[in-house]
Amino acid sequence: MRSITKRFPGVLANDSVDFDALHGEVHALLGENGAGKSTLASILTGLYRPDSGEIAIDGKSVEFHSPRDATAAGVSMVHQHFRLAASLTVADNIVLGHSATPWLRTNPTTIQSQVAELAKRYRMPVRPDARVWQLSVGEQQRVEILKALYRGARILILDEPTSLLTPQEADDLFETLRRMTAEGRTIVLVSHKLDELMSVSDRVTVLRAGKLIGTVNTDESSPRELARMMIGRDLDTSPLGGEVGAKRRVGATESGIALELKDVSADDDLGLQALHRISLTVHEGAVFGVAGVAGNGQRELAEAISGARPRTNGDVLVKGRHLRSGATEDAIVRGVAHVPEDRLGTGVSPSLSIAENLILKSHRQAPMSTRGVLRHDRIRRNALDLIKRFAIAAPGPDTPTRLLSGGNVQKVVLARELSSNPAVIVAANPTRGLDVGATEAVRALLLEAARNGVGILLISEDLDEILLLADRIAVIYEGRIMGVVPRSTADVQHLGLLMAGSSA
C-alpha cells in the first residue's frame, strides 16, 4: 500500500501511509484507538476506497470496489466479532455467499468432505456438520479462518484474534498461523497486546494519529520501544510497571466484606438459566477477578449485582444489606457502581453531552437538581471538575459523548461511577478495545479505588489483566464457578483449563 490517504468529515484517518507485507510473514499492525489501523485494513479489504494512493499485490496494481473484489484477489479478514450464521452448519457458513460454490446446488456431503480435509490440513479440528451455535468461541474463529482459506485467501487480516480465546486456544491459533506462513501466506495481525505481537510477528508497523511512525523487525525491538512509537512517550510495559505497578498493592488485607453473593441464579435474555447458584465474597479494598471466555454468564452476573437483571434468585448483599432483585435504584442507593462491558450501549447515552452523562445517577438529587429542576450551573461545574480529575480528552463538557474515543468514553463512565462514593465497583471488561495508554489509565483508576477501601469485582476475558490486578481469581464456565485461587498461586495453564470447563 503506497501513500494511502483517507478522509472522513473532520478526520484525516490515513495520512499518506505506506504499508508492505511479505510472503510468508506475520506482520503486526499496531496503534492506539483512532490511529488509523481499522481504516487501513478496511481499505485493503475493499470496504473503503482510498482518496489517494495505490495498492499492489505481487507487484500488480489493483483497485477494490467491494469486499468481493478483495476476496477475488486473495485478501480476506477475520473480524473480532465473527460474521457467521448461527443456525447454519459449519460447512454451510463456509460456502455461503461464495460465488464459486452455488450453495443451493451443492452436494452437502462433498462440501463437508472438503471442509474436513481443510481442517485436518491446518490442524483446526471442527465438525463440518455442527451448527455454529453449538461451537465454542475458539471453534467459531476456526470456522472464520477456514472460510477465508476455502476462498483462496493468500493475505489474511486478523483483528484482535485472541481477545476471546483461552490461553490454550491462543497457542493453537499461533501454531496455525505458522503453518500458513510456512506455505507462503501473509498474515496481517491487528492487536493491542504487545507481548503477543512480540511472540508471533516478524515485523511491526506502527501508526499514530493517522500517520506512519515506522516499521521495525520484531526481533530487533521491544515492548517498551513499540509502546513509545505508538503513544509518543515512554511507558513501562513490564508486568507491574508504569502507573499501574506503582499503585499495585502487595495484597489486600482481608477486611470487611463489601459484596457477598449466596446461591445467585439468573436467566439470560431468552429465559434460559445463565447463572447456577453463584457464591462469592469481595472484601473491602480488594480486587476479586472473574475470568472466563465470553458468553459464560459474565454479563448476567454483573447485571444481577447492579439490579439490571430481572428473574434473579439468591442473595446479593452489599455491606451486609440485601439488594432487591431487579432494582437498579436500590443498588445505586446501596453504593453499587457498574462499569458495563458495552460502554456505548449501556454505559452512556451517546447522544447526550459529557456533562449530562456524568449526572445520570444523580440528576434527581441535590445539588444537581432542586425540586425536580436541573441546576445547569452545578451540572457544568461538576463536569469540568471530573473532566480534569479523570483526564478526559474532550473539547468541553457540552461535547456529545458519541464523538469521544473508546478510552475517553470509558473515562466518562468511570468518572460518573467512582465519583458516586461507591462501596462496590462491578467492572466488566473495563479495558476491552482500548489502546495501551488508555488501558493503563483505567487500571490505575480501579486500583486507586481499591486503595481507598472500595471492593472491586473485576470481570474480564483478558487473563493478563486478571493476573495483574486481582487478589483472588474465580473462573466462570457455563454459569458456574469452577474454582477460586489466590493470585500468588495462580497458574495460567490451570486457569486456561478451568476456562475450558475442565476441573483437572
CORGI-V363513 format. One record per residue. N is the residue number from 1. BURIAL is I if it has 9 or more other ideal C-beta (glycine too) atoms within 8 Angstrom, else O. Layout:
N,BURIAL ; N,BURIAL
This chain:
1,I ; 2,O ; 3,I ; 4,I ; 5,I ; 6,I ; 7,O ; 8,O ; 9,O ; 10,O ; 11,O ; 12,O ; 13,I ; 14,I ; 15,I ; 16,I ; 17,I ; 18,I ; 19,I ; 20,O ; 21,I ; 22,I ; 23,O ; 24,I ; 25,I ; 26,I ; 27,I ; 28,I ; 29,I ; 30,I ; 31,I ; 32,I ; 33,I ; 34,O ; 35,I ; 36,I ; 37,I ; 38,O ; 39,I ; 40,I ; 41,I ; 42,I ; 43,I ; 44,I ; 45,I ; 46,I ; 47,O ; 48,O ; 49,O ; 50,I ; 51,O ; 52,O ; 53,I ; 54,O ; 55,I ; 56,I ; 57,I ; 58,O ; 59,O ; 60,O ; 61,O ; 62,I ; 63,O ; 64,I ; 65,O ; 66,O ; 67,I ; 68,O ; 69,I ; 70,I ; 71,I ; 72,O ; 73,I ; 74,I ; 75,I ; 76,I ; 77,I ; 78,I ; 79,O ; 80,O ; 81,O ; 82,I ; 83,O ; 84,I ; 85,O ; 86,O ; 87,O ; 88,I ; 89,I ; 90,I ; 91,I ; 92,I ; 93,I ; 94,I ; 95,I ; 96,I ; 97,O ; 98,I ; 99,O ; 100,O ; 101,O ; 102,O ; 103,I ; 104,O ; 105,O ; 106,I ; 107,O ; 108,O ; 109,O ; 110,O ; 111,I ; 112,I ; 113,I ; 114,I ; 115,I ; 116,I ; 117,O ; 118,I ; 119,I ; 120,O ; 121,O ; 122,I ; 123,I ; 124,I ; 125,O ; 126,I ; 127,O ; 128,I ; 129,O ; 130,I ; 131,I ; 132,I ; 133,O ; 134,O ; 135,I ; 136,O ; 137,I ; 138,I ; 139,I ; 140,I ; 141,I ; 142,I ; 143,I ; 144,I ; 145,I ; 146,I ; 147,I ; 148,I ; 149,I ; 150,I ; 151,I ; 152,O ; 153,I ; 154,I ; 155,I ; 156,I ; 157,I ; 158,I ; 159,I ; 160,I ; 161,I ; 162,I ; 163,I ; 164,I ; 165,I ; 166,I ; 167,I ; 168,I ; 169,I ; 170,I ; 171,O ; 172,I ; 173,I ; 174,I ; 175,I ; 176,I ; 177,I ; 178,O ; 179,I ; 180,I ; 181,I ; 182,O ; 183,O ; 184,O ; 185,I ; 186,I ; 187,I ; 188,I ; 189,I ; 190,I ; 191,I ; 192,I ; 193,O ; 194,I ; 195,O ; 196,I ; 197,I ; 198,I ; 199,O ; 200,I ; 201,I ; 202,O ; 203,I ; 204,I ; 205,I ; 206,I ; 207,I ; 208,I ; 209,O ; 210,I ; 211,I ; 212,I ; 213,O ; 214,O ; 215,I ; 216,I ; 217,O ; 218,I ; 219,O ; 220,O ; 221,I ; 222,O ; 223,I ; 224,I ; 225,I ; 226,I ; 227,I ; 228,I ; 229,I ; 230,I ; 231,I ; 232,O ; 233,O ; 234,O ; 235,I ; 236,O ; 237,I ; 238,O ; 239,O ; 240,O ; 241,O ; 242,I ; 243,O ; 244,I ; 245,I ; 246,O ; 247,I ; 248,I ; 249,I ; 250,O ; 251,O ; 252,I ; 253,O ; 254,O ; 255,I ; 256,O ; 257,I ; 258,I ; 259,I ; 260,I ; 261,I ; 262,O ; 263,I ; 264,I ; 265,I ; 266,I ; 267,I ; 268,I ; 269,O ; 270,O ; 271,O ; 272,O ; 273,I ; 274,I ; 275,I ; 276,O ; 277,I ; 278,I ; 279,I ; 280,I ; 281,I ; 282,I ; 283,I ; 284,I ; 285,I ; 286,I ; 287,I ; 288,I ; 289,I ; 290,I ; 291,I ; 292,I ; 293,I ; 294,O ; 295,O ; 296,I ; 297,I ; 298,I ; 299,O ; 300,I ; 301,I ; 302,I ; 303,I ; 304,I ; 305,I ; 306,I ; 307,I ; 308,O ; 309,I ; 310,O ; 311,I ; 312,I ; 313,O ; 314,I ; 315,I ; 316,I ; 317,I ; 318,I ; 319,I ; 320,O ; 321,O ; 322,O ; 323,I ; 324,O ; 325,I ; 326,I ; 327,I ; 328,I ; 329,O ; 330,I ; 331,I ; 332,I ; 333,O ; 334,I ; 335,I ; 336,I ; 337,I ; 338,I ; 339,I ; 340,I ; 341,I ; 342,O ; 343,I ; 344,O ; 345,O ; 346,O ; 347,I ; 348,I ; 349,O ; 350,O ; 351,O ; 352,I ; 353,I ; 354,I ; 355,I ; 356,I ; 357,I ; 358,I ; 359,I ; 360,I ; 361,O ; 362,O ; 363,I ; 364,O ; 365,O ; 366,O ; 367,O ; 368,I ; 369,I ; 370,O ; 371,O ; 372,O ; 373,O ; 374,O ; 375,I ; 376,O ; 377,O ; 378,I ; 379,I ; 380,I ; 381,O ; 382,I ; 383,I ; 384,I ; 385,O ; 386,I ; 387,I ; 388,O ; 389,O ; 390,I ; 391,O ; 392,I ; 393,O ; 394,I ; 395,O ; 396,O ; 397,I ; 398,O ; 399,I ; 400,O ; 401,I ; 402,O ; 403,O ; 404,I ; 405,I ; 406,I ; 407,I ; 408,I ; 409,I ; 410,I ; 411,I ; 412,I ; 413,I ; 414,I ; 415,I ; 416,I ; 417,I ; 418,I ; 419,I ; 420,I ; 421,O ; 422,I ; 423,I ; 424,I ; 425,I ; 426,I ; 427,I ; 428,I ; 429,I ; 430,I ; 431,I ; 432,I ; 433,O ; 434,I ; 435,I ; 436,I ; 437,I ; 438,I ; 439,I ; 440,I ; 441,I ; 442,I ; 443,I ; 444,I ; 445,I ; 446,I ; 447,I ; 448,I ; 449,I ; 450,I ; 451,I ; 452,O ; 453,O ; 454,I ; 455,I ; 456,I ; 457,I ; 458,I ; 459,I ; 460,I ; 461,I ; 462,I ; 463,I ; 464,O ; 465,I ; 466,I ; 467,I ; 468,I ; 469,I ; 470,I ; 471,I ; 472,I ; 473,I ; 474,I ; 475,I ; 476,I ; 477,I ; 478,O ; 479,I ; 480,I ; 481,I ; 482,I ; 483,O ; 484,O ; 485,I ; 486,O ; 487,I ; 488,O ; 489,O ; 490,I ; 491,O ; 492,I ; 493,O ; 494,I ; 495,I ; 496,I ; 497,I ; 498,I ; 499,I ; 500,I ; 501,O ; 502,O ; 503,O ; 504,O
